[in-house]
């Protein structure tokens, strides 16, 4: 069952990969300064994104279901997008 959750989690990350692909690290958010509004704090956004990713993955593994990871990641990405200069 663990392999199935890991596989589903990988598929979920692949689906959300368009936004995440531009990040080679959490410091990749610093490079988005021109894309993010001036009031955005890249360090806080990166911490929130990482916490959602790790927490969602842990919940998915515990529940043997990727839905908690999908919810956590989607909410976190929506929050980061809310700071974008263009939507």
Residue pairs with C-beta under 8 A, 6 or more apart in sequence:
1 64
2 61
2 64
4 64
5 60
5 61
5 64
5 65
5 66
6 61
8 60
8 66
9 57
9 60
9 66
9 69
11 66
12 66
12 69
12 70
12 73
13 20
13 73
16 73
16 74
16 77
19 77
19 80
19 81
22 28
22 32
23 29
26 46
26 47
26 49
26 50
27 46
29 36
29 42
29 43
29 45
29 46
29 49
29 80
30 42
32 42
33 42
34 85
35 84
35 85
35 86
36 42
36 45
36 83
36 84
36 85
37 83
37 84
37 85
39 83
40 83
45 79
45 80
45 83
48 76
48 79
48 80
49 76
49 77
49 80
51 76
52 72
52 73
52 75
52 76
53 69
53 72
53 73
53 76
55 72
56 68
56 69
56 70
56 71
56 72
56 73
57 69
59 68
59 69
59 72
60 66
60 67
60 68
60 69
81 87
